[in-house]
Amino acid sequence: MKPSAPIHSKKESGVPLPWWRTPLAKNTGWAFLIIISVGLVVWFFAFRPYVSTDDARVAENLIRIAPDGVGGKVLDINVTEGDPVTQGQLLAELDRSQGSDDIEQLMALDTRVHRFVHGCAGNPYLEETLGRYFNLSLRIWYLVLDRLPHLFARVHEHDDLLHAIAAGDAERARASVAEHIETFEREIRSVL
């Protein structure tokens, strides 16, 4: 080596390389990184935890939602001029669905009735909260739907509630809602 030639490695200068700078260590490090990366990709797509409803169970952490537990009472039902048309449409749909066993149609009708009743509160915050609770109850309902043959009866329980709202009978509406919630809770607990 000429005295003015650049030194490219310590090996050329006569000083041994540290072990982490050797070609074997560098290649082993790259191989290790590649194996770890491939392993993470395989785990992510093949073995990561995922949600399945094949054998799902619901924990006993249930929140009891009942009108009796609220620190107030229904004093008025806020129905405006256009609402009875919607209500009349829902009552007509309930009548048309008599004897139906179409699960999707009944669940859609049940959802529309619940949304209408939530809207009758006239309070957007209460309507949003009730909507969230209803969405959670729908998840539970769909989980056990094949084990509960009473879907038709549960949807048609709303007939009395809609008539109570039309008559402006807040007490009858409250009693109907309380009975509906208690029946739903009892039936769900019976199959869980």
LONUZA-209484 format. One record per residue (C-alpha): y, z, x. Coordinates in nm, 4 decimals. Example, Ala and Ser with C-alpha at 12.3 -4.5 7.8 and 13.67 -1.06 7.14 Angstrom:
// residues 2
Y | Z | X
-0.4500 | 0.7800 | 1.2300 $
-0.1060 | 0.7140 | 1.3670 $
END
This chain:
// residues 192
Y | Z | X
0.0000 | 0.0000 | 0.0000 $
0.3378 | -0.0924 | 0.1337 $
0.5890 | 0.1830 | 0.1787 $
0.8355 | 0.0234 | -0.0672 $
0.5775 | -0.0598 | -0.3422 $
0.6207 | 0.1217 | -0.6743 $
0.3707 | 0.3936 | -0.7543 $
0.2010 | 0.3265 | -1.0907 $
-0.0190 | 0.6314 | -1.0951 $
-0.0695 | 0.9498 | -0.9082 $
-0.4121 | 0.8222 | -0.8128 $
-0.2487 | 0.5520 | -0.6006 $
-0.0310 | 0.8132 | -0.4388 $
-0.3352 | 1.0133 | -0.3351 $
-0.2814 | 1.3029 | -0.5827 $
-0.5619 | 1.3353 | -0.8429 $
-0.4719 | 1.2852 | -1.2099 $
-0.4877 | 1.5844 | -1.4452 $
-0.7890 | 1.5683 | -1.6801 $
-0.5817 | 1.4805 | -1.9908 $
-0.4398 | 1.1711 | -1.8169 $
-0.7726 | 1.0237 | -1.7180 $
-0.8895 | 0.7066 | -1.8968 $
-1.1959 | 0.8892 | -2.0331 $
-0.9797 | 1.1605 | -2.1934 $
-0.7420 | 0.9044 | -2.3435 $
-1.0263 | 0.6992 | -2.4930 $
-1.1987 | 1.0118 | -2.6249 $
-0.8721 | 1.1247 | -2.7868 $
-0.8197 | 0.7906 | -2.9591 $
-1.1818 | 0.7857 | -3.0798 $
-1.1403 | 1.1382 | -3.2176 $
-0.8209 | 1.0424 | -3.4053 $
-0.9882 | 0.7348 | -3.5524 $
-1.2906 | 0.9374 | -3.6689 $
-1.0670 | 1.2025 | -3.8292 $
-0.8548 | 0.9351 | -4.0026 $
-1.1592 | 0.7541 | -4.1409 $
-1.3061 | 1.0881 | -4.2518 $
-0.9868 | 1.1801 | -4.4394 $
-0.9766 | 0.8428 | -4.6136 $
-1.3424 | 0.8736 | -4.7174 $
-1.2874 | 1.2309 | -4.8407 $
-0.9754 | 1.1336 | -5.0360 $
-1.1420 | 0.8498 | -5.2237 $
-1.4980 | 0.9779 | -5.2554 $
-1.5219 | 1.3562 | -5.2338 $
-1.1881 | 1.5023 | -5.3363 $
-1.1861 | 1.7314 | -5.6393 $
-1.1193 | 1.5519 | -5.9657 $
-1.0990 | 1.6527 | -6.3287 $
-1.3986 | 1.5752 | -6.5420 $
-1.4746 | 1.6624 | -6.9016 $
-1.8494 | 1.6147 | -6.8693 $
-1.9140 | 1.9875 | -6.8900 $
-1.5682 | 2.1290 | -6.9537 $
-1.5039 | 2.4815 | -7.0691 $
-1.1816 | 2.6396 | -7.1852 $
-1.0921 | 2.9780 | -7.0412 $
-1.0216 | 3.2663 | -7.2751 $
-0.6540 | 3.2663 | -7.1812 $
-0.5442 | 3.1617 | -7.5272 $
-0.1951 | 3.2151 | -7.6566 $
-0.1882 | 3.3248 | -8.0162 $
0.0652 | 3.1198 | -8.2067 $
0.1187 | 3.2510 | -8.5541 $
0.4251 | 3.2815 | -8.7730 $
0.3545 | 3.6538 | -8.8155 $
0.4030 | 3.7114 | -8.4422 $
0.7561 | 3.5706 | -8.4457 $
1.0357 | 3.8209 | -8.4790 $
1.1792 | 3.6451 | -8.7819 $
1.0975 | 3.4811 | -9.1086 $
1.1459 | 3.1342 | -9.2516 $
1.4529 | 3.1626 | -9.4714 $
1.5320 | 2.7998 | -9.5274 $
1.3690 | 2.4634 | -9.4774 $
1.6153 | 2.2148 | -9.3327 $
1.5369 | 1.8908 | -9.5105 $
1.8107 | 1.6316 | -9.5227 $
1.8680 | 1.3429 | -9.7605 $
1.6395 | 1.0959 | -9.5778 $
1.3523 | 1.3352 | -9.5070 $
1.1815 | 1.3319 | -9.8503 $
1.1119 | 0.9615 | -9.8021 $
0.9212 | 1.0398 | -9.4829 $
0.7527 | 1.3288 | -9.6536 $
0.6594 | 1.1111 | -9.9507 $
0.5177 | 0.8537 | -9.7121 $
0.3089 | 1.1222 | -9.5428 $
0.1797 | 1.2474 | -9.8773 $
0.0896 | 0.8903 | -9.9739 $
-0.0910 | 0.8419 | -9.6414 $
-0.2815 | 1.1665 | -9.6976 $
-0.3880 | 1.0392 | -10.0409 $
-0.4906 | 0.7001 | -9.8993 $
-0.6993 | 0.8626 | -9.6265 $
-0.9155 | 1.0531 | -9.8785 $
-1.2784 | 1.0064 | -9.7810 $
-1.1918 | 0.8406 | -9.4495 $
-1.3947 | 0.9236 | -9.1422 $
-1.1875 | 0.7156 | -8.8990 $
-1.1124 | 0.9746 | -8.6295 $
-0.8259 | 0.7851 | -8.4660 $
-0.6508 | 0.7243 | -8.7987 $
-0.6890 | 1.0884 | -8.9052 $
-0.5646 | 1.2193 | -8.5700 $
-0.2627 | 0.9861 | -8.5813 $
-0.1829 | 1.1020 | -8.9343 $
-0.2210 | 1.4663 | -8.8295 $
0.0195 | 1.4063 | -8.5407 $
0.2797 | 1.2446 | -8.7690 $
0.2569 | 1.5356 | -9.0146 $
0.2994 | 1.7897 | -8.7359 $
0.5977 | 1.6029 | -8.5890 $
0.7586 | 1.5854 | -8.9345 $
0.7089 | 1.9589 | -8.9934 $
0.8487 | 2.0388 | -8.6473 $
1.1529 | 1.8270 | -8.7268 $
1.2092 | 2.0149 | -9.0528 $
1.3011 | 2.3224 | -8.8491 $
1.6335 | 2.1563 | -8.7682 $
1.6276 | 2.3180 | -8.4239 $
1.5700 | 2.0789 | -8.1308 $
1.4566 | 2.3610 | -7.8996 $
1.2011 | 2.4909 | -8.1479 $
1.0924 | 2.1344 | -8.2202 $
1.0330 | 2.0708 | -7.8486 $
0.8412 | 2.3983 | -7.8046 $
0.6241 | 2.3327 | -8.1089 $
0.5618 | 1.9809 | -7.9812 $
0.4383 | 2.1162 | -7.6496 $
0.2073 | 2.3657 | -7.8186 $
0.0786 | 2.0906 | -8.0461 $
0.0046 | 1.8690 | -7.7443 $
-0.1965 | 2.1525 | -7.5896 $
-0.3862 | 2.2065 | -7.9137 $
-0.4620 | 1.8324 | -7.9275 $
-0.6202 | 1.8544 | -7.5829 $
-0.8461 | 2.1351 | -7.7034 $
-0.9139 | 1.9495 | -8.0284 $
-1.0253 | 1.6318 | -7.8491 $
-1.2426 | 1.8405 | -7.6176 $
-1.4523 | 1.9731 | -7.9094 $
-1.3991 | 1.6981 | -8.1659 $
-1.7630 | 1.5885 | -8.1607 $
-1.8749 | 1.9462 | -8.2371 $
-1.6376 | 2.0034 | -8.5300 $
-1.7196 | 1.8142 | -8.8475 $
-1.4123 | 1.9465 | -9.0324 $
-1.1493 | 1.6998 | -8.9121 $
-1.0916 | 1.5542 | -9.2573 $
-1.0435 | 1.9015 | -9.4112 $
-0.8056 | 2.0152 | -9.1324 $
-0.5847 | 1.7079 | -9.1723 $
-0.5746 | 1.7393 | -9.5513 $
-0.4743 | 2.1071 | -9.5317 $
-0.1245 | 1.9712 | -9.4710 $
-0.1039 | 1.8449 | -9.8277 $
-0.0147 | 2.1941 | -9.9554 $
0.2367 | 2.2416 | -9.6721 $
0.4146 | 1.9141 | -9.7485 $
0.4325 | 2.0002 | -10.1191 $
0.5768 | 2.3435 | -10.0299 $
0.8415 | 2.1773 | -9.8123 $
0.9259 | 1.9351 | -10.0949 $
0.9645 | 2.2247 | -10.3373 $
1.1735 | 2.4219 | -10.0871 $
0.9242 | 2.7099 | -10.1076 $
0.9575 | 2.8660 | -9.7608 $
0.7116 | 3.1493 | -9.8275 $
0.4379 | 2.9136 | -9.9444 $
0.5041 | 2.6880 | -9.6420 $
0.4808 | 2.9887 | -9.4075 $
0.1531 | 3.1018 | -9.5665 $
0.0114 | 2.7495 | -9.5416 $
0.1022 | 2.7223 | -9.1725 $
-0.0409 | 3.0673 | -9.0970 $
-0.3678 | 2.9800 | -9.2706 $
-0.3868 | 2.6448 | -9.0876 $
-0.3364 | 2.8088 | -8.7465 $
-0.5891 | 3.0848 | -8.8159 $
-0.8501 | 2.8337 | -8.9359 $
-0.7919 | 2.6139 | -8.6317 $
-0.8259 | 2.9114 | -8.3970 $
-1.1418 | 3.0382 | -8.5677 $
-1.3113 | 2.6972 | -8.5603 $
-1.2195 | 2.6285 | -8.1982 $
-1.3451 | 2.9699 | -8.0874 $
-1.6719 | 2.9107 | -8.2716 $
-1.7585 | 2.6111 | -8.0529 $
-1.6230 | 2.7310 | -7.7169 $
END
